[in-house]
Amino acid sequence: MTSADMTNSDKLRAHEFDGIREFDNHLPKWWLWTLYLAVLFSVGYWVHYEVLRSGLSSGEHFALAVQADDERIAKKLGPISNETLLELTKLESRVAAGKAEFVKTCAQCHTANGGGGIGPNLTDKYWLHGNTPMEIKKTIDDGVVEKGMAAWKDVLGPKLVTDLVAYILTIKNTNVPGGKEPQGEPYDN
């Protein structure tokens, strides 16, 4: 840069590095105002969410979104019946989602293949609380407190519960090797 390129307002710093000298000018006003506004916004944001607690938290936003999604899915599914739950077993995506949730949530008690551990074997023809799709759904929804099974309806929501039912219906009567001994009443269907 030649001295002709510099204006009178440009100031050069006293030090030089690799033959390069830097300007020592003030920051542009638009940049400073952007900084000041960002700081004011962050203080206002902090007061609104942390001090006054007048805004919804991210957890509350998420819960509302999940609730709205559950309502949308419930409307789309229509009234749930044995027939609609049996239809879900034909949808690979729903069965796969049910299997993933089963491994994550249910395998601790029923083992990953459904053969039973602490909980009963879900792959044989013996069932403690009924083996129709709606009875399986009711067991998942309401749990079996006296046996130590939690109610999952509010935790998982309607879509995941129906996905679980779809998966359980696909492993029913498969009699996996090493499954737990029969418990409950035998069912032929």
N, C-alpha and C positions, 0 to 999 in steps of 0.2 A: 504494500500500500504506500502510495506516495503522500507527501504532506499536502498535495493539492486535493487529494480525496477526502481529507479530514476537514471537518468543520471546526469552527472555533469552540463549539460546545463539547467536542470529543476530548476526553482526558485519557491519557495513556498511563498505565500503572508503571511504577518504577522498575519492576523486575522484568527479566527477559528469560525465556526458556526455549531452547532449540531455535533460537533466532525469531521467536514469536513473542510479540508484546500484546497484552490484552488491554481492552478499553476498561475504564473504571467509571462507567456512566450509571445514572439512576435507572431503576427499573421503569418500564413503561407504566403510565397511569392506569391503563385498562387492565394490566396484569395485577397491579396492586389492588384495584377495586374488586377484581375477581377473587383474590385472596381474602379480602376483608368480608365480602359477602359469603364466602364459603365458611369462614370462621363463625360469622353470625348465624348462618343456617345450622351449623353443627351445635352451637350452644342452644338454639331454639329447639332443635331435634332432641337433644339430651334432656332439656327441661320437660318437653312434651311427653316423652316416653319413659324416662327414668325418674324424674322428680315428681311430676303430677300424675303419672300413670294413667293419662287420659286416652292414650291410643291403644289399639290392640297389639299384643305381642305377636311375634312370628309364630309361636305355638298356637295362639288363638286363631290367627289367620289360617294356619294349616288345618286346625280342627274344623273350622267353617268350610274350608274347601273340601275336606274329606266328607263332611256331612252332606254337602250339596252333591258331591259325586255319588255317594251312597243312595241319595234320594233319586238321582237321575237313573242310576242302574236299576233300582227297585221298580221305577216306572217302566223302564225298558223291558225288564223281565216279566212284568205283570205279576199276577198272583202266583206264588210259588206252590207247586203241587208235585206229587210223585212223578207225573209225566214230564213236567218241565225240568226237573232235576235229572231224570233219565236222559232227556235230550242233551243235557250239558255233557254227558259222557261221550258224545259223538264229536264234540269240539275239542280238538287236540290242544289248542291254546289254553282252554279252561282247565283241562285235565293236567297239563304241564304246570300251570300256575298253582293248582291244588297240590300237586306233588311237591313243588318247591316249598310251599307253605307247610305241608305235612312234615317234610324233613326238618324245617326250621322250628316248627312249633310242637309237633306231635311225636316226633321220633324219640324224644327223651323217655316217654312212657310206653309207646307202642312199637318201638324200634323203626329204623328207616324203611324196612320192607313191610311193615305192618304186622309182623309176626307176634308181637306182644312182648312186653317186658314187665314193667310194673303194671301197665294197663293190659287189657285183654287183647287177644289175637283178633285182628280185623280181617284175616284172610281165610278163615274157616267158615263153616255154616252155622256156628254157634254164636248167639248174640245175647247180651245181657239186657239191652234196653230196646229191642226191636231192630229189624234190619231193613225196613222200607226206607226209601230216601227221606221222607219227612221225619221218620223216627230218628234216623241218623242226624239229620239237621237239628232236630230238637235237642238231641244229646249234646251236640257241639254248641248250640246256642246257649242252653241253660246249664250245661255241665252236670256232673253227678257229685255233689258236694260230699256225700257220705263215702264216696270212693276216692276222693281227692282230685277229681277233675274239675278244673275251673270252667266258668261260663265264658265262652269266647265271643259271643255275639257283639258285645260292645267294644271288645279289643280289636277284632279283625274286621268287623263290618260285614254287610250282607254279601258282597261279591266274593270275598275270600272264603266265607263260610260255604257258599254254594260251590265254589271251586274245590274246597276240601271234600264236600259230599261227592262231587263228580269223581274225584280221584279215588276215594274210599270205595265207591261203587265199582270202579274198574279193578280193584284188588280183591274184592269180595269173592269168596269161593275159589281162590287160586291156591290155597293151602301151601304156603311157602315152606321149604324145608327148615327144620329147627324152630318152627312156630310153637308158641306156648300151648299148653294143654287146653282142651275145650272148656269154656265157661259159658253158662247161660243155657238158653233153650235152642234146640236145633231148628233151623228154617230151611226149607227146600228151595226157596226162590233166591 
